[in-house]
Amino acid sequence: MSFFLAAFFLIVLAICVLMNLVTLPGNWAMVALVIVWAMLYPGNTLGVGFFALFIGLALLGELIEFGAQIYGAKKYGSSKTSTVAGIIGAIVGAIFGAPFMFGVGAIFGALFGAWGGCYLAERLIRGQSSAMAFRAAQGAMVGRFFGMVIKFGIGMAMLALTASNIWPEPVSQAITTL
């Protein structure tokens, strides 16, 4: 396996990590690509322990992303219905925001979708005052933001874990052989 092939693969994985920022399943794309890599290069160091940790990190990222939104919404007074509406709003907002600003609009769409879904459910379904609905929606949006940041960080950890296991040789040796 060459230095250039490993470098190209890690760049592709870095793009997958960036997909997390636009609320696409970047960590799961990384899992799929690393499985393909392991099948193409059977003599590698990617064993069962690696994949258990790798898939566990991807799952943890998803749980934290949604869990942080749920926690934030609950902390600021959201009901279960409004919390679910906020999660649905975040997903819908990300989808509708994705075509704007070269995909970065998905971030804002997810954040405002979480806020809007929670706010509307608090106002229209639960009949809460505007101030109470605003507070609950604010918690959903802040929780979603922190969940997205943590999931991105987990994706970076997954990238580093992969790089440390597939890199063909120390960088200093690779540079001297060029």
Helices and strands as residue ranges (DSSP letters): H 3-19, G 20-22, H 26-40, H 48-75, H 80-97, G 101-103, H 105-120, I 121-125, H 130-166, H 171-177
